[in-house]
Amino acid sequence: MKKIVNLRLPVLYALSFAGGIIFAVTLAFFSLDGVYILVPALFMFGGCIIYAISRRRAFRAFACIMAAVVFTVGAIYTYVVYFSFCQNSFLVGELVQICGRVREAGLTSTGSRYIILDNVTVGNTRVSGRILAYLSSNAGEYCRRGYEVTFETTISKVNFISDGAIDYRAVKNIKYYCSVTGGLQATYRFSLFGEIANAMENALFNNLSAETAGVSFAMLTGNTDGISAGTLASFRNGGIAHVFAVSGLHIGVIYGALSFIFKKLRLNRFVSATVKIALVAAYAGVCGFSPSSVRALVCCAVSAASSCLYRKYDALNAVAIAALLLLLINPLYMFDTGFVLSFGAMTGIVLLSVNVKRLLSFLPRKLAEALSVGWSAQFATVPALISSFGYVSAAGLFLNIIFIPLVSAVYVIVFVGTLIGAVFPAFASTVLPVLCTPLELIINVVAFCGFENSLISLNTDNLIYLPFIVFTAGMTDKLNLRLSARGALLALPVLCLSIALASTSVKTSANVTFGNGAVTVESSGGSLLIVTENYGGYETFDGRNFDALVVLGGEDNISVVSSLDCSFGALYVRGSAIHIPTLGSTPIIYSDSFEACGVSFAYSGDVLTFNVEGVSVAVERESRGEEYGSLLQDAQFNLYCYGADGAVLFTRGESYGIATCGSMRFIFGGGKVLPSHVVPAE
């Protein structure tokens, strides 16, 4: 009789370690003591002993015991990380001198600069964890990745749990955050990876248009700071923004090209493997050792080792080893959207592509392979996309089939052109514009199409993973199941999803985005935009169509309208504003309480309040300061719109210290809120 599953120890231990992490974070979420880790540990060890005695299979019993050990180690390790994160080395809120090395530098979603520091000292105290510093336009001296900086400021503590989830900054080991308004001193320190990245950036931005250079640099390094908000949104709406996350698509191309070259050169297999992994590791370093790049690096290393030892490469084991290694580095990566999407896509390909290809055997072989890989990756990432962002792109199901092979070819061209431009700057102005012409064409096509109408919004929670896991178990070739069992596994999630959809068909949800000093609401009743007269992010909504525009401001209400390059069906203005006869063919409604797109609005002084699908929001025109706590309105969210500085969100009942700024997208429905995670946000 065939075993249902062939035991893969790396997979077993990776799942056990992940289970320990989830259990420890659950304890942290409910503020429970770490001693509760012993409860599942004792049950697991007891179960393993009973199994060993009853089945008398020494190897399997030992494997199970080790899995219990790995689970316990993962739980204890994660709880120690949580406990350490919550400790303060000094008093927050006091003026202190900070010194650290710039690990990452970039732009927030509102266009202001930020730096992330590690190797930090505050006064004479060495700090565990990193500090996120937002830089004003006059913060001080220029700095970038690798620089050592010193400045004085007051710092705030990052909460481990924020708005019912692990704060994205905690996942990045950012323990404190602050603002720097002057006095920053920077000293150059050599950084190999930083210098390579800077050389690539200079070659691109000095010789290409800003948009093409930004997309090229993002494809090569994963840094999207140089891409305009509109272009980035177009790629996301098309479900193809994953090309900006350096992963197997990028590193696999480089590794494959090196393998081909070294094979032609007839290099010794050990020398070839060493050089390939060293070069790929250097590239991952240039990309900041992001989770997706490290995952691809480890998979390449396992492939190289298998080749050297004449062993068959097992992709599932490679993915498990990569996940285990990353979680050992930082167990909180388990809750990083990029980590989940990267490993979800790769796991989907490994588990599903073989059987999907068999189902598509009536198609030409190359097309069947492309469809099976693309659809398997997309199917596996759907739950993470819904849980993190609240929507998926229907266009991506078909666009990726064409886009991925095309981008792979373009990526090689851009990579080679950028290297030439970085090493030989004199030739960059001649070589790069020619080589990047295909990419410029792709950017224009994606931006023109937009794909906004292809988004499918869903209001759900993490339980969405369950039917996908069951369906994957029924579809994968890694489980030796009878036809009847496989059919049951395939039918069960379909039935559950059908019931869930039927039960929620009468429910509605709305997409609400805060950022750039504005609010957008997209619901079943239509789409509307809320801005102030100080709003500065006009280009964000260029070419968009809204059913209504609500302007929150004083006597200059109408002046902002002329700066918006978008269309809207009606304009709503507070009743006390100066009336004008008309604005072209657009009707103007002057009222302190009104309804637009199914949403009820009311003015109270300088505050605009509204309720979307059971969630109350207060929009205020207050400048930023230290008194946010006393200004909170009785609403689940408070939004302070002032210029283009961004948005500040507050949750009812919390202090202003948990402020989250920047462009944040939410799903509102049934009085509940599902946040998106935008990193970093100010």
VENDACOR-V278481 format. One line per field, one symbol per residue. ss: DSSP state (a for helix, b for strand, c for the rest). psi: psi as a letter, one per 30 degrees, with the letter a starting at -180 (. if undefined). A space follows every 10 residues. Layout:
ss: ???
psi: ???
This chain:
ss: ccccbcccaa aaaaaaaaaa aaaaaaaaac cccaaaaaaa aaaaaaaaaa aaaaaccaaa aaaaaaaaaa aaaaaaaaaa aaaaaacccc ccccbbbbbb bbbbbbbccc ccbbbbbbbb bbccbbcccb bbbbbccccb cccccccbbb bbbbbbbccc bbccbbcaaa accbbbbbbb cccbbbbccc caaaaaaaaa aaaaacccca aaaaaaaaaa acccccccaa aaaaaaaccc aaaacccaaa aaaaaaaaaa aaaaccccaa aaaaaaaaaa aaaaaacccc aaaaaaaaaa aaaaaaaacc ccccaaaaaa aaaaaaaaac aaaaacaaaa aaaaaaaaaa aaaaaaaaac ccccaaaaaa aaaaaaaaaa aaaaaaaaac bbbccaaaaa aaaaaaaaaa aaaaaaaaaa aaacaaaaaa aaaaacaaaa aaaaaaaaac caaabbbccc cccaaaaaaa aaaaacccbc ccaaaaaaaa aaaaaaaaaa aaaccccccb bbbbbccbbb bbbccbbbbb bbcccccaaa acccbbbbbb bbccccaaaa aaacccbbbb bbbccccccc ccbccbbbbb ccbbbbccbb bbbbccbbbb bbccbbbbbb cccccccaaa acccccbbbb cccccccbbb bccccaaacb bccbbbbbbc cbbbbccccc cc
psi: kkkekkkjee eeeeeeeeee eeeeeeeeeg hlkfffffee eeeeeeeeee eeeefhjeee eeeeeeeeee eeeeeeeeee eeeeefkkfl klflklkkkl kjekkaklfg flllkkkahk kjbgkkkkll kkkkklfheb lklakflklk lklkllkkke kkhglkkfee eggjflllkj glgkkkkkkk jeeeeeeeee eeeeffflle eeeeeeeeee ffjgefklee eeeeeeffgg fffgjjaeee eeeeeeeeee eeeefhlkee eeeeeeeeee eeeeeegghl eeeeeeeeee eeeeeeeegh lkkjeeeeee eeeeeefeej ffffgkeeee eeeeeeeeee efeeeeeefg fflkeeeeee eeeeeeeeef feeeeeeefg lljeefeeef eeeeeeeeee eeeeeeeeee eeeifffefe eeeefgeeee eeeeeeeeee geffkjkkja afffeeeeee eeefflgfki lleeeeeeee eeeeeeeeee eefgfflllk kkkklhglkk kjaffaklkk llfgkfhefe gkflkkflkk jjabfgefef effkillkel kkkkfflkkl elibgkkkjj lfklkkhgkk lkkjbgkkkl kjhgkkkkkl iklkafgeef fklilfkkkj jjagfakkkk kkfllffgkk lajkklkkkh glkjlljkkl k.
